[in-house]
Amino acid sequence: MTLYRRTPALHAYAGATHVLGPLADSWLKRRADNGKEDPARLAERRGVASLPRPDGALVWLHGASIGESLLALSLAETLAAARSDLTILITSGTVTSANLIARRAREPVLHQFAPVDRPAWAKRFIAHWRPDAGVFLESEIWPNLIAAAVEAGVPLALANARMNDASIRSWGRFSRAFRALASAFEGIGAADARTADGMERLTGHAPALVANLKLEAAQPDPDPQALAQVRAALAGRPVFAAASTHAGEEAILARAHTRILKARPDALMILAPRHPARADEAGEALSGQGLACARRSQDESPGVDTPVWLADTLGEMGLWYAVSPAAVIGGSFIADIGGHNPAEATRAGSAVITGPHVASFADVYAAYRAHDAVLTAATPQEIADAVLAVWDGRGPDAQAGMRAIASLPGGALARTSAAILQLLPREARS
């Protein structure tokens, strides 16, 4: 039974988000105009459902964007296999995650955009969907949405909780509010020791250290026909993938690639921005270094003299890793992003290269370093040297990465799924 009680700070937050409601409408419209919202589904962001609630038990999984959506899909598959009467509703906040779920989800999975965290919109969402259990993923802690669920009697859990040092310090300034929000969850599963320790300091209670679900998130094998076509287009050229890049990182990688081309003029960089909607921005960074590119979204393949293939599509990262002996993992060359999970690259056979900023996956990269499974590079020249080292057989290989993954705690998916099922009533609710 939850002991959740709103603190003065949470009351103030609820009041402010209510009063600022008209600004939220304007904000959504601007985002839609900029391609950051689906104009046809803006009502979902106001808590207005675009689908009916099915009969039977319903589990609601909520995450921010692509990474959390992949976790939600893996959890959904496991939950559906355990209980055939379940519907799984996944909510997220980005167009890219919605597109990903649309491509990969199968019955009984539904998707809706998460409501903006305004009290009336959160209550409207909960009143329509009436979840039998709600699961917030990673750091998605929205006070009004949590309050609406608790007031409606929805049991909640926080799964794969992850906090970096900056977020722990930030919540420390509002520790009473954080303790109240944490008390709303029937169970909390921490992804790593840093998060578990930080939450214990903030709340006085140690959450369960479950391990990182992202190490077990299912990734589909690349389509064999697409893989054959890509291999044919590469024509034996030396290739590396620059994966999940963010603003500012494409310029760094473009400078690195100009250095690689001096040593290997036939080299190809497959550049995959974390958010394909940033493709034009990434292309500008490439052209600033005199690098032409072929765009995957326009069905372009690189010619023999094309130095970059801009992989501005969704759901094909496994394909690019499969053809790349070296993978430079983005989100790690600019501070405050925290890096991205290297496990998918490793499982596809790529050697891992990262930047220095990997606080969000500190435990994973510590295991990689302990098994000599990663090269860390901070500058364009260091990135170039690392890629060339992998190509020349002087760098880590994917087998070292597999040993690193095997050394990390496992079983998070099974434990998390079992905990969610325990929140559900024995009989379906209609």
Backbone hydrogen bonds in HBPLUS format (Angstrom, degrees):
<---DONOR---> <-ACCEPTOR-->    atom                        ^
c    i                          cat <-CA-CA->   ^        H-A-AA   ^      H-
h    n   atom  resd res      DA  || num        DHA   H-A  angle D-A-AA Bond
n    s   type  num  typ     dist DA aas  dist angle  dist       angle   num
A0010-LEU N   A0007-THR O   3.05 MM   3  5.15 117.8  2.45  99.7 114.8     1
A0011-HIS N   A0007-THR O   2.91 MM   4  6.23 154.5  1.97 156.8 164.9     2
A0012-ALA N   A0008-PRO O   2.90 MM   4  6.11 156.9  1.95 147.1 153.5     3
A0013-TYR N   A0009-ALA O   2.92 MM   4  6.17 150.8  2.01 141.3 149.5     4
A0014-ALA N   A0010-LEU O   2.95 MM   4  6.16 161.7  1.99 146.1 150.4     5
A0015-GLY N   A0011-HIS O   2.93 MM   4  6.18 159.9  1.97 150.3 155.8     6
A0016-ALA N   A0012-ALA O   2.90 MM   4  6.09 161.5  1.93 150.0 155.0     7
A0017-THR N   A0013-TYR O   2.94 MM   4  6.13 165.9  1.96 155.6 159.0     8
A0018-HIS N   A0014-ALA O   3.04 MM   4  6.17 140.1  2.21 139.9 150.3     9
A0019-VAL N   A0015-GLY O   3.00 MM   4  6.24 167.1  2.02 152.9 155.6    10
A0020-LEU N   A0016-ALA O   2.97 MM   4  6.07 152.3  2.04 147.8 155.5    11
A0021-GLY N   A0018-HIS O   3.17 MM   3  5.36 156.9  2.23 112.9 113.8    12
A0023-LEU N   A0020-LEU O   3.02 MM   3  5.39 124.4  2.34 108.9 123.0    13
A0024-ALA N   A0020-LEU O   3.14 MM   4  6.53 143.2  2.28 147.8 158.8    14
A0024-ALA N   A0021-GLY O   2.90 MM   3  5.01 123.6  2.23 100.2 115.8    15
A0025-ASP N   A0021-GLY O   3.18 MM   4  6.63 147.7  2.29 152.4 160.9    16
A0026-SER N   A0022-PRO O   3.24 MM   4  6.59 160.2  2.28 145.1 149.4    17
A0027-TRP N   A0023-LEU O   2.85 MM   4  6.05 153.7  1.92 147.0 155.0    18
A0028-LEU N   A0024-ALA O   2.94 MM   4  6.16 157.5  1.99 148.3 153.4    19
A0029-LYS N   A0025-ASP O   3.07 MM   4  6.35 158.5  2.12 149.2 154.9    20
A0030-ARG N   A0026-SER O   2.99 MM   4  6.26 157.2  2.04 148.9 154.8    21
A0031-ARG N   A0027-TRP O   2.98 MM   4  6.22 159.7  2.02 149.1 155.0    22
A0032-ALA N   A0028-LEU O   2.90 MM   4  6.15 153.8  1.96 148.1 155.5    23
A0033-ASP N   A0029-LYS O   2.94 MM   4  6.19 155.0  2.00 146.5 153.2    24
A0034-ASN N   A0030-ARG O   3.03 MM   4  6.29 136.4  2.23 141.6 153.3    25
A0034-ASN N   A0031-ARG O   3.12 MM   3  5.03 127.8  2.41  92.0 105.9    26
A0036-LYS N   A0031-ARG O   2.77 MM   5  4.94 151.1  1.85 157.9 150.0    27
A0035-GLY N   A0032-ALA O   3.11 MM   3  5.10 164.9  2.14 106.5 109.5    28
A0041-ARG N   A0038-ASP O   2.88 MM   3  5.38 156.7  1.93 117.8 125.6    29
A0044-GLU N   A0041-ARG O   3.06 MM   3  5.65 141.3  2.21 113.2 122.4    30
A0045-ARG N   A0042-LEU O   2.93 MM   3  5.35 132.5  2.16 108.4 120.8    31
A0046-ARG N   A0043-ALA O   2.89 MM   3  5.10 148.1  2.00 103.7 114.2    32
A0048-VAL N   A0043-ALA O   3.00 MM   5  5.23 156.5  2.05 145.9 138.4    33
A0047-GLY N   A0044-GLU O   2.95 MM   3  4.96 158.4  2.00 108.1 110.9    34
A0116-VAL N   A0045-ARG O   2.81 MM  71  5.46 166.1  1.83 142.7 140.1    35
A0056-GLY N   A0429-ARG O   3.00 MM 373  4.84 113.1  2.46 115.9 131.0    36
A0087-THR N   A0057-ALA O   2.93 MM  30  6.29 144.8  2.05 147.7 158.9    37
A0132-ASP N   A0058-LEU O   2.83 MM  74  5.44 160.8  1.87 153.0 159.6    38
A0059-VAL N   A0087-THR O   2.92 MM  28  6.36 157.4  1.97 164.0 169.4    39
A0089-LEU N   A0059-VAL O   2.83 MM  30  6.14 160.9  1.87 158.6 165.1    40
A0060-TRP N   A0133-ALA O   2.91 MM  73  6.21 170.5  1.92 158.3 161.5    41
A0135-VAL N   A0060-TRP O   2.73 MM  75  6.10 150.8  1.81 159.4 169.6    42
A0061-LEU N   A0089-LEU O   2.78 MM  28  6.13 164.6  1.81 164.0 169.2    43
A0091-THR N   A0061-LEU O   2.89 MM  30  6.34 158.7  1.94 157.8 163.9    44
A0062-HIS N   A0135-VAL O   2.79 MM  73  6.11 165.1  1.81 171.3 171.6    45
A0137-LEU N   A0062-HIS O   2.86 MM  75  5.98 151.2  1.95 176.0 174.3    46
A0063-GLY N   A0091-THR O   3.08 MM  28  6.42 166.9  2.10 160.1 160.8    47
A0093-GLY N   A0064-ALA O   3.00 MM  29  5.49 170.8  2.01 145.8 148.0    48
A0069-SER N   A0065-SER O   2.91 MM   4  5.98 145.6  2.03 148.7 159.8    49
A0070-LEU N   A0066-ILE O   2.97 MM   4  6.27 150.9  2.05 154.9 161.4    50
A0071-LEU N   A0067-GLY O   3.23 MM   4  6.58 153.2  2.31 140.8 147.9    51
A0072-ALA N   A0068-GLU O   2.83 MM   4  6.13 156.8  1.89 146.5 153.2    52
A0073-LEU N   A0069-SER O   2.90 MM   4  6.13 153.4  1.97 146.9 153.4    53
A0074-SER N   A0070-LEU O   3.09 MM   4  6.34 155.7  2.15 145.1 151.1    54
A0075-LEU N   A0071-LEU O   2.89 MM   4  6.19 163.9  1.92 156.8 161.3    55
A0076-ALA N   A0072-ALA O   2.76 MM   4  5.91 156.9  1.82 147.1 154.4    56
A0077-GLU N   A0073-LEU O   3.04 MM   4  6.23 157.3  2.09 145.3 150.0    57
A0078-THR N   A0074-SER O   3.20 MM   4  6.46 160.1  2.24 147.3 152.1    58
A0079-LEU N   A0075-LEU O   2.82 MM   4  6.03 165.4  1.84 159.9 164.1    59
A0080-ALA N   A0076-ALA O   2.87 MM   4  5.94 164.7  1.90 151.3 155.7    60
A0081-ALA N   A0077-GLU O   3.12 MM   4  6.22 148.0  2.23 138.1 146.4    61
A0082-ALA N   A0078-THR O   3.16 MM   4  6.40 137.9  2.35 138.1 148.9    62
A0082-ALA N   A0079-LEU O   3.07 MM   3  5.11 126.7  2.36  94.8 109.0    63
A0083-ARG N   A0079-LEU O   2.97 MM   4  6.24 147.1  2.08 152.1 160.9    64
A0086-LEU N   A0083-ARG O   3.34 MM   3  5.84 169.2  2.35 117.3 118.9    65
A0088-ILE N   A0108-PRO O   3.00 MM  20  6.10 167.2  2.02 144.9 149.1    66
A0110-LEU N   A0088-ILE O   2.86 MM  22  6.23 157.8  1.91 157.3 162.2    67
A0090-ILE N   A0110-LEU O   2.86 MM  20  6.12 171.5  1.87 154.4 156.3    68
A0112-GLN N   A0090-ILE O   3.09 MM  22  6.49 152.2  2.17 152.6 158.1    69
A0114-ALA N   A0092-SER O   2.83 MM  22  5.27 165.1  1.85 140.6 143.6    70
A0098-ALA N   A0094-THR O   3.13 MM   4  6.39 155.3  2.19 143.8 150.9    71
A0099-ASN N   A0095-VAL O   2.91 MM   4  6.17 158.4  1.96 153.7 159.1    72
A0100-LEU N   A0096-THR O   2.99 MM   4  6.19 154.2  2.06 143.2 150.5    73
A0101-ILE N   A0097-SER O   2.95 MM   4  6.18 165.0  1.98 152.5 155.5    74
A0102-ALA N   A0098-ALA O   2.95 MM   4  6.13 156.3  2.00 146.0 153.1    75
A0103-ARG N   A0099-ASN O   3.06 MM   4  6.28 144.3  2.19 142.7 151.2    76
A0103-ARG N   A0100-LEU O   3.15 MM   3  5.22 124.4  2.48  95.4 109.1    77
A0104-ARG N   A0100-LEU O   3.08 MM   4  6.31 148.1  2.18 147.7 156.4    78
A0105-ALA N   A0101-ILE O   2.74 MM   4  5.25 160.8  1.78 150.8 153.7    79
A0109-VAL N   A0106-ARG O   2.93 MM   3  5.74 156.1  1.99 123.7 131.7    80
A0118-ARG N   A0116-VAL O   2.67 MM   2  5.75 136.2  1.86 115.1 100.1    81
A0121-TRP N   A0118-ARG O   3.05 MM   3  5.41 116.3  2.47 110.3 125.9    82
A0122-ALA N   A0118-ARG O   2.91 MM   4  6.02 163.0  1.94 167.4 173.0    83
A0123-LYS N   A0119-PRO O   2.98 MM   4  6.15 164.8  2.00 153.7 157.6    84
A0124-ARG N   A0120-ALA O   2.98 MM   4  6.12 152.8  2.05 141.0 148.6    85
A0125-PHE N   A0121-TRP O   3.04 MM   4  6.23 157.7  2.09 145.5 150.8    86
A0126-ILE N   A0122-ALA O   3.06 MM   4  6.34 168.1  2.07 154.9 157.2    87
A0127-ALA N   A0123-LYS O   2.87 MM   4  5.96 160.8  1.91 150.0 155.7    88
A0128-HIS N   A0124-ARG O   3.15 MM   4  6.31 149.9  2.24 144.4 150.8    89
A0129-TRP N   A0125-PHE O   3.11 MM   4  6.32 176.4  2.11 158.6 159.4    90
A0130-ARG N   A0126-ILE O   2.84 MM   4  5.45 154.5  1.90 146.9 153.1    91
A0134-GLY N   A0155-PRO O   2.95 MM  21  6.31 159.9  1.99 157.2 162.2    92
A0157-ALA N   A0134-GLY O   2.91 MM  23  6.41 138.0  2.09 150.3 163.3    93
A0136-PHE N   A0157-ALA O   2.91 MM  21  6.32 160.6  1.95 164.9 164.2    94
A0159-ALA N   A0136-PHE O   2.86 MM  23  6.20 155.5  1.92 162.0 169.8    95
A0140-GLU N   A0137-LEU O   3.36 MM   3  5.93 162.0  2.39 126.5 131.8    96
A0138-GLU N   A0159-ALA O   2.90 MM  21  6.14 163.3  1.93 168.0 171.9    97
A0141-ILE N   A0139-SER O   2.97 MM   2  5.77 119.8  2.34 113.0  96.4    98
A0146-ILE N   A0142-TRP O   2.94 MM   4  6.08 161.0  1.98 161.8 168.1    99
A0147-ALA N   A0143-PRO O   2.87 MM   4  6.04 160.9  1.90 148.6 154.4   100
A0148-ALA N   A0144-ASN O   2.92 MM   4  6.07 160.6  1.96 147.2 151.9   101
A0149-ALA N   A0145-LEU O   3.11 MM   4  6.29 155.2  2.18 142.2 148.6   102
A0150-VAL N   A0146-ILE O   2.93 MM   4  6.20 165.1  1.95 155.9 159.9   103
A0151-GLU N   A0147-ALA O   2.90 MM   4  6.04 166.3  1.92 153.9 157.7   104
A0152-ALA N   A0148-ALA O   3.13 MM   4  6.25 135.7  2.34 134.5 145.4   105
A0152-ALA N   A0149-ALA O   3.14 MM   3  5.14 128.5  2.42  94.2 107.9   106
A0154-VAL N   A0149-ALA O   2.91 MM   5  5.15 166.6  1.93 153.5 149.0   107
A0153-GLY N   A0150-VAL O   2.94 MM   3  5.04 159.3  1.99 107.1 113.1   108
A0186-GLU N   A0156-LEU O   2.69 MM  30  5.69 152.3  1.76 150.4 154.2   109
A0158-LEU N   A0187-GLY O   3.00 MM  29  6.45 158.5  2.05 154.2 161.1   110
A0189-GLY N   A0158-LEU O   2.89 MM  31  6.30 162.5  1.92 167.9 173.6   111
A0161-ALA N   A0189-GLY O   2.83 MM  28  5.98 151.6  1.91 161.1 158.1   112
A0191-ALA N   A0161-ALA O   2.91 MM  30  5.50 170.3  1.92 149.2 146.0   113
A0168-ILE N   A0164-ASN O   3.04 MM   4  6.31 156.6  2.09 155.4 162.6   114
A0169-ARG N   A0165-ASP O   2.99 MM   4  6.21 159.7  2.03 147.7 152.9   115
A0170-SER N   A0166-ALA O   2.88 MM   4  6.09 155.1  1.94 144.8 152.5   116
A0171-TRP N   A0167-SER O   2.88 MM   4  6.04 170.0  1.89 151.4 153.1   117
A0172-GLY N   A0168-ILE O   2.97 MM   4  6.05 135.4  2.17 135.8 148.5   118
A0173-ARG N   A0170-SER O   3.13 MM   3  5.65 152.0  2.22 109.7 116.9   119
A0174-PHE N   A0171-TRP O   2.84 MM   3  5.11 150.1  1.93 108.0 118.0   120
A0178-PHE N   A0174-PHE O   2.93 MM   4  6.22 158.3  1.97 155.0 162.2   121
A0179-ARG N   A0175-SER O   2.86 MM   4  6.05 158.4  1.90 148.2 153.5   122
A0180-ALA N   A0176-ARG O   3.09 MM   4  6.34 154.3  2.15 143.8 150.5   123
A0181-LEU N   A0177-ALA O   2.96 MM   4  6.26 161.6  2.00 152.1 156.5   124
A0182-ALA N   A0178-PHE O   2.83 MM   4  6.02 165.5  1.85 156.1 160.3   125
A0183-SER N   A0179-ARG O   3.01 MM   4  6.14 142.0  2.16 139.7 149.4   126
A0184-ALA N   A0181-LEU O   3.03 MM   3  5.38 153.7  2.10 107.6 115.9   127
A0185-PHE N   A0182-ALA O   3.19 MM   3  5.78 163.5  2.22 114.7 119.4   128
A0208-ALA N   A0188-ILE O   3.31 MM  20  6.41 141.6  2.47 167.1 158.9   129
A0190-ALA N   A0208-ALA O   2.72 MM  18  5.97 166.0  1.74 170.0 172.9   130
A0210-VAL N   A0190-ALA O   2.94 MM  20  5.63 136.5  2.13 141.0 153.8   131
A0211-ALA N   A0190-ALA O   3.32 MM  21  6.60 154.5  2.39 152.6 153.4   132
A0196-ALA N   A0192-ASP O   3.09 MM   4  6.38 165.4  2.11 151.2 155.7   133
A0197-ASP N   A0193-ALA O   2.83 MM   4  5.97 166.7  1.84 156.2 159.2   134
A0198-GLY N   A0194-ARG O   2.89 MM   4  6.01 159.6  1.93 145.5 152.1   135
A0199-MET N   A0195-THR O   2.84 MM   4  5.99 164.2  1.86 156.6 160.0   136
A0200-GLU N   A0196-ALA O   3.02 MM   4  6.16 148.6  2.12 141.0 149.8   137
A0201-ARG N   A0197-ASP O   3.01 MM   4  6.29 154.0  2.07 147.6 154.2   138
A0202-LEU N   A0198-GLY O   3.02 MM   4  6.26 149.1  2.12 143.2 152.0   139
A0203-THR N   A0199-MET O   2.87 MM   4  5.89 153.7  1.94 147.9 154.1   140
A0204-GLY N   A0200-GLU O   2.71 MM   4  4.90 146.0  1.82 133.5 141.7   141
A0215-LEU N   A0212-ASN O   3.21 MM   3  5.85 159.5  2.26 114.0 119.5   142
A0216-GLU N   A0213-LEU O   2.83 MM   3  5.37 157.6  1.88 116.1 123.8   143
A0227-LEU N   A0223-ASP O   2.85 MM   4  6.06 158.7  1.89 160.1 167.3   144
A0228-ALA N   A0224-PRO O   2.96 MM   4  6.16 156.4  2.02 145.4 151.1   145
A0229-GLN N   A0225-GLN O   3.02 MM   4  6.28 155.9  2.07 146.9 153.4   146
A0230-VAL N   A0226-ALA O   2.94 MM   4  6.18 156.1  2.00 149.4 155.6   147
A0231-ARG N   A0227-LEU O   2.95 MM   4  6.17 164.5  1.98 151.2 155.5   148
A0232-ALA N   A0228-ALA O   3.03 MM   4  6.20 154.9  2.09 144.0 150.8   149
A0233-ALA N   A0229-GLN O   2.99 MM   4  6.26 150.4  2.08 142.5 150.5   150
A0234-LEU N   A0230-VAL O   2.97 MM   4  6.24 145.1  2.09 150.0 159.5   151
A0235-ALA N   A0231-ARG O   3.21 MM   4  6.48 143.2  2.36 144.2 152.5   152
A0237-ARG N   A0234-LEU O   3.04 MM   3  5.63 161.5  2.08 121.9 127.5   153
A0268-LEU N   A0238-PRO O   2.93 MM  30  6.28 153.0  2.00 161.5 169.5   154
A0240-PHE N   A0268-LEU O   3.16 MM  28  6.70 146.1  2.28 159.2 168.4   155
A0270-ILE N   A0240-PHE O   2.92 MM  30  6.22 169.1  1.93 159.2 162.7   156
A0241-ALA N   A0326-ALA O   2.97 MM  85  6.41 160.4  2.01 155.3 157.5   157
A0328-VAL N   A0241-ALA O   2.72 MM  87  6.04 167.3  1.74 173.2 173.2   158
A0242-ALA N   A0270-ILE O   2.79 MM  28  5.98 170.2  1.79 154.0 155.1   159
A0272-ALA N   A0242-ALA O   2.88 MM  30  6.08 174.8  1.88 161.3 162.7   160
A0243-ALA N   A0328-VAL O   2.86 MM  85  6.09 150.0  1.95 157.0 167.0   161
A0330-GLY N   A0243-ALA O   2.64 MM  87  5.51 153.3  1.71 159.0 168.0   162
A0244-SER N   A0272-ALA O   2.82 MM  28  5.77 114.3  2.26 155.1 170.3   163
A0245-THR N   A0272-ALA O   3.43 MM  27  6.59 154.2  2.50 127.3 133.6   164
A0274-ARG N   A0245-THR O   2.90 MM  29  5.15 174.9  1.91 135.9 137.7   165
A0249-GLU N   A0246-HIS O   2.92 MM   3  5.54 158.4  1.97 137.5 144.4   166
A0253-LEU N   A0249-GLU O   2.93 MM   4  6.23 163.5  1.96 157.5 161.7   167
A0254-ALA N   A0250-GLU O   2.77 MM   4  5.92 147.4  1.88 145.9 155.5   168
A0255-ARG N   A0251-ALA O   3.09 MM   4  6.30 157.1  2.14 144.4 149.3   169
A0256-ALA N   A0252-ILE O   3.01 MM   4  6.33 150.1  2.11 141.8 150.9   170
A0257-HIS N   A0253-LEU O   2.85 MM   4  6.07 153.1  1.92 145.4 152.4   171
A0258-THR N   A0254-ALA O   3.07 MM   4  6.39 148.7  2.17 146.5 154.0   172
A0259-ARG N   A0256-ALA O   3.09 MM   3  5.31 127.1  2.39  99.6 113.0   173
A0260-ILE N   A0256-ALA O   3.02 MM   4  6.41 152.1  2.10 146.5 155.1   174
A0261-LEU N   A0257-HIS O   2.88 MM   4  6.08 158.2  1.93 153.0 157.7   175
A0262-LYS N   A0259-ARG O   3.20 MM   3  5.30 134.4  2.42  96.9 108.8   176
A0263-ALA N   A0260-ILE O   3.00 MM   3  5.40 130.8  2.25 106.1 118.4   177
A0264-ARG N   A0260-ILE O   2.76 MM   4  5.93 159.9  1.80 155.4 162.5   178
A0267-ALA N   A0264-ARG O   2.96 MM   3  5.47 162.0  1.99 129.8 129.8   179
A0269-MET N   A0307-PRO O   3.01 MM  38  6.40 162.8  2.04 151.0 154.1   180
A0309-TRP N   A0269-MET O   2.88 MM  40  6.27 160.5  1.92 152.9 158.0   181
A0271-LEU N   A0309-TRP O   2.92 MM  38  6.18 145.2  2.05 144.1 155.3   182
A0311-ALA N   A0271-LEU O   2.73 MM  40  5.65 147.9  1.83 138.0 148.3   183
A0278-ARG N   A0275-HIS O   2.88 MM   3  5.85 170.8  1.89 133.9 136.9   184
A0279-ALA N   A0276-PRO O   2.99 MM   3  5.42 146.1  2.11 126.2 125.1   185
A0282-ALA N   A0278-ARG O   2.94 MM   4  6.24 158.8  1.99 157.4 164.3   186
A0283-GLY N   A0279-ALA O   2.79 MM   4  6.04 156.9  1.84 152.6 159.3   187
A0284-GLU N   A0280-ASP O   2.98 MM   4  6.28 147.0  2.09 145.3 153.7   188
A0285-ALA N   A0281-GLU O   3.17 MM   4  6.51 150.5  2.26 144.2 151.5   189
A0286-LEU N   A0282-ALA O   3.08 MM   4  6.44 150.2  2.17 147.9 156.1   190
A0287-SER N   A0283-GLY O   2.91 MM   4  6.19 165.8  1.93 152.4 155.9   191
A0288-GLY N   A0284-GLU O   2.94 MM   4  6.07 140.9  2.09 140.7 151.1   192
A0289-GLN N   A0286-LEU O   2.94 MM   3  5.43 151.9  2.02 111.6 120.1   193
A0291-LEU N   A0286-LEU O   3.00 MM   5  5.09 165.4  2.02 135.9 133.1   194
A0290-GLY N   A0287-SER O   2.94 MM   3  4.69 161.1  1.97 103.3 106.9   195
A0294-ALA N   A0308-VAL O   3.03 MM  14  6.54 149.5  2.12 149.2 156.1   196
A0310-LEU N   A0294-ALA O   2.72 MM  16  5.90 156.5  1.77 164.7 172.6   197
A0298-GLN N   A0295-ARG O   3.14 MM   3  5.50 148.7  2.25 106.7 115.7   198
A0300-GLU N   A0295-ARG O   3.08 MM   5  5.27 159.4  2.12 149.4 146.0   199
A0296-ARG N   A0310-LEU O   2.96 MM  14  6.06 175.4  1.96 157.5 158.5   200
A0299-ASP N   A0296-ARG O   2.93 MM   3  5.03 154.9  1.99 118.0 116.8   201
A0306-THR N   A0303-GLY O   3.02 MM   3  5.05 166.0  2.04 108.8 113.2   202
A0312-ASP N   A0310-LEU O   3.03 MM   2  5.68 130.7  2.28 104.8  90.5   203
A0319-LEU N   A0316-GLU O   2.94 MM   3  5.19 127.7  2.22 104.4 118.4   204
A0320-TRP N   A0316-GLU O   3.21 MM   4  6.66 153.3  2.28 153.2 160.2   205
A0321-TYR N   A0317-MET O   2.96 MM   4  6.23 162.9  1.99 156.8 161.6   206
A0322-ALA N   A0318-GLY O   3.05 MM   4  6.07 148.9  2.15 136.6 145.0   207
A0323-VAL N   A0320-TRP O   3.33 MM   3  5.53 144.8  2.46 100.7 109.6   208
A0324-SER N   A0321-TYR O   3.13 MM   3  5.07 163.0  2.16 106.1 111.3   209
A0351-ALA N   A0325-PRO O   2.78 MM  26  6.04 174.3  1.79 144.3 144.8   210
A0327-ALA N   A0351-ALA O   2.80 MM  24  5.94 155.1  1.86 176.7 174.4   211
A0353-ILE N   A0327-ALA O   2.85 MM  26  5.94 151.1  1.93 163.5 157.7   212
A0329-ILE N   A0353-ILE O   2.86 MM  24  6.23 160.8  1.89 173.4 171.2   213
A0339-GLY N   A0331-GLY O   2.71 MM   8  4.30 135.6  1.90 136.7 128.2   214
A0357-HIS N   A0332-SER O   2.95 MM  25  4.47 164.3  1.98 142.7 137.6   215
A0360-SER N   A0338-GLY O   2.97 MM  22  4.55 138.4  2.15 112.5 124.4   216
A0346-THR N   A0342-PRO O   3.12 MM   4  6.40 161.2  2.15 155.1 160.8   217
A0347-ARG N   A0343-ALA O   2.90 MM   4  6.13 168.5  1.91 158.8 160.9   218
A0348-ALA N   A0344-GLU O   3.10 MM   4  6.24 137.1  2.29 140.4 151.1   219
A0348-ALA N   A0345-ALA O   3.21 MM   3  5.20 130.2  2.47  94.0 107.2   220
A0350-SER N   A0345-ALA O   2.94 MM   5  5.26 160.6  1.98 154.1 147.7   221
A0349-GLY N   A0346-THR O   2.94 MM   3  5.19 155.3  2.00 107.7 115.9   222
A0375-LEU N   A0352-VAL O   3.15 MM  23  6.61 151.4  2.23 143.8 152.2   223
A0354-THR N   A0375-LEU O   2.91 MM  21  6.37 159.2  1.96 161.2 168.1   224
A0377-ALA N   A0354-THR O   2.84 MM  23  6.18 161.3  1.88 160.5 166.9   225
A0361-PHE N   A0358-VAL O   3.00 MM   3  5.55 153.7  2.07 116.6 124.6   226
A0365-TYR N   A0361-PHE O   2.96 MM   4  6.21 171.8  1.97 165.0 166.8   227
A0366-ALA N   A0362-ALA O   2.90 MM   4  5.99 141.6  2.05 140.6 151.7   228
A0367-ALA N   A0363-ASP O   3.18 MM   4  6.41 152.2  2.26 140.4 146.2   229
A0368-TYR N   A0364-VAL O   3.01 MM   4  6.38 152.9  2.09 144.9 153.2   230
A0369-ARG N   A0365-TYR O   2.84 MM   4  6.05 159.7  1.88 147.1 151.9   231
A0370-ALA N   A0366-ALA O   2.94 MM   4  6.14 155.4  2.00 144.1 151.2   232
A0371-HIS N   A0367-ALA O   3.15 MM   4  6.36 133.2  2.38 139.9 150.8   233
A0371-HIS N   A0368-TYR O   3.18 MM   3  5.25 135.6  2.39  96.6 108.4   234
A0373-ALA N   A0368-TYR O   2.76 MM   5  4.78 170.6  1.77 148.8 148.5   235
A0372-ASP N   A0369-ARG O   3.04 MM   3  4.90 165.1  2.06 108.9 109.9   236
A0383-ILE N   A0379-THR O   2.90 MM   4  6.20 156.9  1.95 157.7 164.6   237
A0384-ALA N   A0380-PRO O   2.97 MM   4  6.19 164.6  1.99 149.4 153.4   238
A0385-ASP N   A0381-GLN O   2.87 MM   4  6.11 162.1  1.90 150.2 155.3   239
A0386-ALA N   A0382-GLU O   2.94 MM   4  6.09 153.0  2.02 143.9 150.9   240
A0387-VAL N   A0383-ILE O   2.99 MM   4  6.27 163.9  2.01 158.1 161.3   241
A0388-LEU N   A0384-ALA O   3.01 MM   4  6.20 169.2  2.02 155.1 158.2   242
A0389-ALA N   A0385-ASP O   2.90 MM   4  6.04 146.3  2.02 140.3 150.1   243
A0390-VAL N   A0386-ALA O   3.06 MM   4  6.37 156.5  2.11 150.3 155.0   244
A0391-TRP N   A0387-VAL O   3.05 MM   4  6.36 168.1  2.06 154.6 157.6   245
A0392-ASP N   A0388-LEU O   2.94 MM   4  6.08 145.6  2.06 143.5 152.8   246
A0394-ARG N   A0389-ALA O   2.71 MM   5  4.81 152.7  1.78 159.6 152.8   247
A0393-GLY N   A0390-VAL O   3.06 MM   3  5.16 162.8  2.09 108.2 113.1   248
A0400-ALA N   A0397-ASP O   3.17 MM   3  5.61 129.7  2.43 106.5 117.7   249
A0401-GLY N   A0397-ASP O   3.39 MM   4  6.84 151.5  2.48 141.1 149.0   250
A0402-MET N   A0398-ALA O   2.87 MM   4  6.25 147.5  1.98 148.1 157.3   251
A0403-ARG N   A0399-GLN O   3.04 MM   4  6.33 150.0  2.13 143.0 150.5   252
A0404-ALA N   A0400-ALA O   3.00 MM   4  6.32 147.8  2.11 142.6 151.7   253
A0405-ILE N   A0401-GLY O   2.95 MM   4  6.27 158.8  1.99 151.8 156.5   254
A0406-ALA N   A0402-MET O   2.96 MM   4  6.12 159.9  2.00 145.6 151.3   255
A0407-SER N   A0403-ARG O   3.11 MM   4  6.28 132.1  2.35 136.6 148.0   256
A0407-SER N   A0404-ALA O   3.13 MM   3  5.19 133.8  2.36  95.9 108.5   257
A0408-LEU N   A0405-ILE O   3.10 MM   3  5.44 153.0  2.17 108.7 116.6   258
A0415-ARG N   A0411-GLY O   3.11 MM   4  6.28 169.1  2.12 155.3 158.6   259
A0416-THR N   A0412-ALA O   2.87 MM   4  5.88 162.9  1.90 150.2 155.4   260
A0417-SER N   A0413-LEU O   2.98 MM   4  6.03 165.1  2.00 147.8 152.4   261
A0418-ALA N   A0414-ALA O   3.03 MM   4  6.15 161.2  2.07 146.8 152.0   262
A0419-ALA N   A0415-ARG O   3.05 MM   4  6.25 153.6  2.12 143.9 150.9   263
A0420-ILE N   A0416-THR O   3.01 MM   4  6.29 153.5  2.08 150.3 157.3   264
A0421-LEU N   A0417-SER O   2.98 MM   4  6.24 163.4  2.01 153.3 157.6   265
A0422-GLN N   A0418-ALA O   3.13 MM   4  6.34 141.2  2.29 139.8 149.7   266
A0423-LEU N   A0420-ILE O   2.94 MM   3  5.34 147.7  2.04 109.3 119.1   267
A0424-LEU N   A0421-LEU O   3.16 MM   3  5.41 151.0  2.25 105.4 113.7   268
